[in-house]
């Protein structure tokens, strides 16, 4: 694995999921692989699980870790041939190359603006790091994708599934703020690669990028969609078509114990209790959000392991 920018950087998802499950049984079996190797984590946005799980994953492999909150440094410029006479002080061309001298792997977390759809979809932050850095890049959530979360989700479903082809439903839920589509996008992409019965439910107006949801069933009736589900993944996202807008906060879309039945409840966290999902779900045995969050470590660890092995072969 050269980079991990999207789930499509995984050659064999089924094999990678099994590798991660094996790592979970013995997290330190490759602790010498990262000796004298450094992971630099660049955080353009707030992080709890992503920061801690990725750091833990790297340390399980014997890596050193440096973390930089990028907003505490110079404003970066991403446009080519620009006259930098405004508020940007350093160009990505220099920044990426300089950081590459301090790192063996760079992990980047950068959210979308939710204002300029074209700019967000260009993935200019992560793509410029891939372009100008001289070391592998890991996506810790970008404008349109969260591949580490999607891999953790796949691990969780594999561990807990009770049938060979479980029914998995992605359900939109209300939220007072406009949130990115990144988690939902990567989850949809991942489910298309797994042997599951998959559908999406959301109010009209919340359709995701049609290129991502192509050939996926969308049911606008939440109760109908959730019937006989084995896994219910709940997530809010803002409108894609009316870009970045909150079109409704209809509390009827909140997930309740009655709605999910016997299904496993999944959420990437953080989650707003009694807005996105009621306490009765989160505090029940149906909720697997803590196990799901734990799997973030092993998703990151299997990715870093495979990148380190690629670096090893190079040398």
N, C-alpha and C positions, 0 to 999 in steps of 0.2 A: 504494500500500500504506500503510494507516494504522498498523497494528501488525503484528508477526510473533510471534504467540503459539502458533499451531499451523500445520501444513502447509496447512490449509484457508484461511489468509489469502493464499495464492498464487492469483491468478486463473487463470493458465495455467501449469501445472507444466512441460510440455514446452518452452514458450517461455522460461520462467525458467531451466531447465537449460541451454538453448542460449546464453542471455545470459551465464550464468556461465562457460561454456566460452570464449566470446569475450573476456570480461574476463581470463581466464587468459592469453590470447595477448598482451594489452596491458593490464596491471593499472592503468596510470596514465592511461588515456584519459579518465577522468572526475575527474582530480585537483583540478579547480577547483570541482566540485560541492559539496564539503564545506568550502569556504573559510569561516572564521569560524563554523563549526558545531562543537559539542562533543558527544561521546559520553561519557556517564557509565556505567561498568560497575560494577554492584553484585554482589559475590561473597559469598554466604552460605556457600559451600562451596569446597573446594579445586578448583583448575583448572590445567591446563597448556595443552592444545591450544585449549580454548575461549577462555581469556583471551588467549593470544598471537595466535591466528588472527583473533579479532574485533578486537583492537587493530590488527593489521597491515592488515586489511580497511578499517578506518576511516581509517587513515593513507594508504592507497593512494588514498582519495577526498579527501584533503586535510583531514580532520577533526582536531581536537584530541581527546585522550583523557584522561579522568580515571578512576582505578580506586580503588574503596573496598572493602576487606574489611569487610563489615558487622558481623562479630563483634567488630571492634575499636571499635565505636561503641555507642550506647545500644541496649538491648533494645527492640524494637518491639512495640507492641500492635496487634492486628488486629481485635479484637472491638468492635462498636459498643455504646455506652451502658454501658461497663464502668467499674468503680471501679478506677482504676490505683493500688492501694495495695500491690502486690506487687513483682515484679522488672522490670516493663516501665516505661521512662522516657519514651518518646515514642510518640505514636500515628501510625499509617500515614497518617492524614489530613493531618497537618502535614508529616511526613517526605517524602511523595511530592510534595507541592506545593512544598516548599522545594527539593528536588533538581531539580525541573522548572525552577526559576529559574536553575540552573547548567548545565542540559543542554538540548540540542535533541533528543536521543534518549537514552533510558535502556534499558540492557540488564541483565537480572536473571538470576541463577543461584541456585536454591534447591532443595535436595533434599527428598525426603519423609522422614517419621519412620519409615516402615515399621512403625508401631505402630497408629496410628489411621487405618484405611482411609478412613472417611467424611471426615475432616478433610483427608487427603492428596488425595483425589479432588475436594474442593472447590476445590483450587488457590488457597487463600486468599492466598498471597503474591503470585503473579503477577497474580491477578484484582484484588487491592486496588491494586496499582500501576496497572493499566489503569484502574481506577475513579477514583482520586484524582489521578494524575499529569495534567499538562496538555500532555505531549509524548508522542510515540510510544514504545511499549514493545517490546523485542525479548526473546524467550525464549532464554536461553543454557542451558537445561535447568531444567525445573520438576519437580514431584512426579510427574507422569504423562507428560511429553512432552519430547522433545529435537528440535525441528523443524530446527535448524541442522544437526545430525548427519544427519538423514534427507535433507535437501537435498543435503548433500555425498555421501551414499551414492548418490542418484539420478544425480548428476553422474558419479561413478565408474563406475557401471554403463553409463551412456550412452557414456562414453569408451572402455570396454573390451569392450563386447558384440560378439560375433562372429556372432550370428544376430539376425534381426529380433525374435524373441520368445524371449529367453533363459530358461532354467530357473534360478530363484533360490530357494535354501533357507535359511531361518532356523533354525539349530540351537542349542538350549540346550547349555551346557557346564558342567561342575562348577566350583565356587568355594567356598572355605572361609567366605566372609562372605555375609551377606544383602545383595543388591544390588537397586536399584530396577528397575522395569519400563519406565522412561521411554524408553530407547533402542529397546527391542523394540517398544513401542507405536507410536512414530512411524515406525519402519521398516515395520511392517505396514501402517500407514495410507498410507505413501508407495507401497508396492508395489501396493496396491489401485488406485492412480491411474496406474500405468505399464502398458505393454503387455508383461507378463512372465508366465511360468508360475510361480506362487508357491505354496510350501507351507511349513509349520512342522513341526519335529520336536523333541520333548522328552519326558522321562519323564512318566508319569501323575502328576497333582497340580500340574504346572507350567503349566496352561492360563492364558493371559492373559485380560484382561477380555473376556468373550464379545461385548460390544458392538463391540469393536475387531476381533476375529477372525471376526466373522460372515461366512459364505460362504467362508471360507478352509479349505483342506484341512489337517488335522492328522494326521500319521503318527507313531505312537509307536515305530516301528522306524527308528532312525537310518540304518542301512546302506541300507535300502530307499529311504528318503527322499532320500538323497544320490546315488543312482544317476543318472548322466548329467547331473549339475548343471553349470551354467556358472558360477554364483557361489554360494559358501557363506558366509553371514554367521553368525558364531559369537558368541554373547553369553550370559552368565549372567544370570538374574533370579531373585528369590525368589518364593515362592508367592503368587499373587493370592488364591486361595480361602482358604488357611490363611495369612492375610496376613502377609507379611514373614518367613516362616519358611524355613529351609533344610531341605528334606525329604530330600535325598540329596546325597552328594558322589561318586557313582558314577564312578570313573575311566574306566570303559568308554565314557563319553560324551565324553571328551577327543578333540579333532580330531587325526587323524593323516594322514600323507601317503597311506597306503593308502586311507583313507576318502574323501578329497576327490578323488582321481584327478587329472584335468586341470583341475579347477575353479579359478577365482580365489578366493583366500581373503580374506575381509573381516572386519575387527573395528574397533570404534570407538576402541580403546586408552584407558587402559592395559590390557595383557593379562598375565596370569600365565603365564609359559612353563612347559610341562610340567605344567600343571594344567588350563588351558583348551585349550591347543593345544601340540603338541610342537614342539621346535626345528626339526625337519626341514621343517615346513610354513612357519614364519615366516621361515626362512633360505632358502627356495626361491623360484624365479621365480613360483610360484603366488601368493605373498603380495603383495597390493596395498595393505597397510595404510599404507604410507608415502605413496603417491599419494592414498589416501583421506584421510589426515590433512592433506595439502597442500590438498585440495579444501575443507577447512573454511574456509580463507581466502576462497575465491571464492563459497562459499555465503553467508557473512556479508556479503561485499562486494556481491553482487547484491541481497540484502535491504536493506542500508543505502542502496544506490544508489536503489532504488525508493521507499524512505521519504523520502529527501532530495528526490527529484523531486516527490513529493506535497507536501512542505513548500514547495517552490519554487512550485508551482501555487497554493498557498494565498495566497502573497504576490504 
